[in-house]
Amino acid sequence: MAAVRVLRTWSQNAGRLICVRYFQTCTNVHVLKPKYVCFFGYPSFKYSHPHQLLKTTAALQGQIVQFKLSDIGEGIREVTIKEWYVKEGDTVSQFDSICEVQSDKASVTITSRYDGVIKKLYYNLDDIAYVGKPLVDIETEALKDSEEDVVETPAVSHDEHTHQEIKGQKTLATPAVRRLAMENNIKLSEVVGSGKDGRILKEDILNYLEKQTGAILPPSPKAEIVPPAPQPKDRTIPTPVSKPPVFTGKDKTEPIKGFHKAMVKTMSAALKIPHFGYCDEVDLTELVKLRKELKSIASARGIKLTFMPFFLKAASLGLLQFPILNASVDENCQNITYKASHNIGIAMDTEQGLIVPNVKNVQICSIFEIATELNRLQKLGSVGQLSTTDLTGGTFTLSNIGSIGGTYAKPVILPPEVAIGALGSIKALPRFNQEGEVYKAQIMNVSWSADHRIIDGATMSRFSNLWKSYLENPAYMLLDLK
């Protein structure tokens, strides 16, 4: 065994004491890196504990890669960090989820390109991350040719840092499943997936946890409703002493980001469009009866059938007759592009703000297919998981403001589109039939806005009348369906 000799050399320079530690094994002399040099009076240097014995085990040199945020398209230059799926010290494999980011157009899950260990997170939740800047540092052994930067790291002894086992196979799992695994310290590479293509499901995580610990995750506790104690009738209730209210709130300033930032950009561009409005009311009595008959059939297929699929299909049939409403103009309004696809957008109110995903190619979809797609978009929109494809490419828009309340609205056109409609709530009101008799009618008001540079009032009125006729007489749509 090679003898180990530890030498300490003390010297004094300008009142500052310097301690240098080095050791010699056989003929090789290893001088420790600056982390083993202590400059008293210079706090920027790190000094190992003076009582720690000098180790002779071999030091391992790791390669740390700066994993940068890649360009996610659509001209997006910055995103907001919404959720981290890893923490410092976690082991990741290729295609494992790193984090979820929110741009002004969509939510995107960032996945790892390497097998390795997370060494550093560059951002906290709700921080702004920029394209081309590092997201995390990953320590990896096999670094392939890439554009990522390698960060030099000091030697770390093998007994001071133990790596978890890294498996290079692709792991398929949703972010929710990954989060559940992370919270229970379960490595996805050890779980056998029962889903399609080996995808790991929530049930797989729960079964794995039960086998390992014999425990089952408890259900969410439900709040117990305690009825108030009855008060005797002859009991007098004391009058509270009123005190002047004291306001202790403070103003708060925060940056505009995410979908709100996209709204600022879109609405600023919409100010350049000369809007004109057109309003009418629609008798949906027959459509209400038809939906009531079809609702159970759609429910049996696992689909929630609302009025929106009928509104979208009637709009698409109308756009076939008035294609200028399904067009766009260039920035200088010199050219009109008539869109072949009817990608009709639906304004949605979510926790992240106003978003407008669109149903693609409504002109070739059935009512049931439109309802299926709307269900998918609403489900993803409620959890902020809509993709960029879902949120771009719209050609015409309907806003169902009536689902919240209200009768009339003044919708704002979403450039580069040229028309938009806002739908009010459906109300039961008295109306006269052709015989002059009063009956209970289901009335909805619609408010249209159009770009007056290329669309005149007569065109908008004719389109609205055609759309209205399809909804008031749903059987008419059968004549034009393809």
Secondary structure as GFF3:
##gff-version 3
##sequence-region A 1 482
A	DSSP	beta_strand	4	13	.	.	.	ID=ss1
A	DSSP	beta_strand	16	25	.	.	.	ID=ss2
A	DSSP	beta_strand	28	31	.	.	.	ID=ss3
A	DSSP	three_ten_helix	34	36	.	.	.	ID=ss4
A	DSSP	beta_strand	37	39	.	.	.	ID=ss5
A	DSSP	beta_strand	59	60	.	.	.	ID=ss6
A	DSSP	beta_strand	63	68	.	.	.	ID=ss7
A	DSSP	beta_strand	78	84	.	.	.	ID=ss8
A	DSSP	beta_strand	91	92	.	.	.	ID=ss9
A	DSSP	beta_strand	97	102	.	.	.	ID=ss10
A	DSSP	beta_strand	107	111	.	.	.	ID=ss11
A	DSSP	beta_strand	116	121	.	.	.	ID=ss12
A	DSSP	beta_strand	128	130	.	.	.	ID=ss13
A	DSSP	beta_strand	134	140	.	.	.	ID=ss14
A	DSSP	beta_strand	149	151	.	.	.	ID=ss15
A	DSSP	beta_strand	156	157	.	.	.	ID=ss16
A	DSSP	alpha_helix	175	183	.	.	.	ID=ss17
A	DSSP	three_ten_helix	188	190	.	.	.	ID=ss18
A	DSSP	three_ten_helix	196	198	.	.	.	ID=ss19
A	DSSP	alpha_helix	202	213	.	.	.	ID=ss20
A	DSSP	alpha_helix	259	270	.	.	.	ID=ss21
A	DSSP	beta_strand	275	283	.	.	.	ID=ss22
A	DSSP	alpha_helix	285	300	.	.	.	ID=ss23
A	DSSP	alpha_helix	308	321	.	.	.	ID=ss24
A	DSSP	three_ten_helix	323	326	.	.	.	ID=ss25
A	DSSP	beta_strand	327	329	.	.	.	ID=ss26
A	DSSP	beta_strand	336	338	.	.	.	ID=ss27
A	DSSP	beta_strand	344	350	.	.	.	ID=ss28
A	DSSP	beta_strand	353	355	.	.	.	ID=ss29
A	DSSP	beta_strand	358	359	.	.	.	ID=ss30
A	DSSP	three_ten_helix	362	364	.	.	.	ID=ss31
A	DSSP	alpha_helix	367	382	.	.	.	ID=ss32
A	DSSP	alpha_helix	388	391	.	.	.	ID=ss33
A	DSSP	beta_strand	396	399	.	.	.	ID=ss34
A	DSSP	three_ten_helix	401	403	.	.	.	ID=ss35
A	DSSP	beta_strand	419	432	.	.	.	ID=ss36
A	DSSP	beta_strand	438	451	.	.	.	ID=ss37
A	DSSP	alpha_helix	457	472	.	.	.	ID=ss38
A	DSSP	alpha_helix	476	480	.	.	.	ID=ss39
###
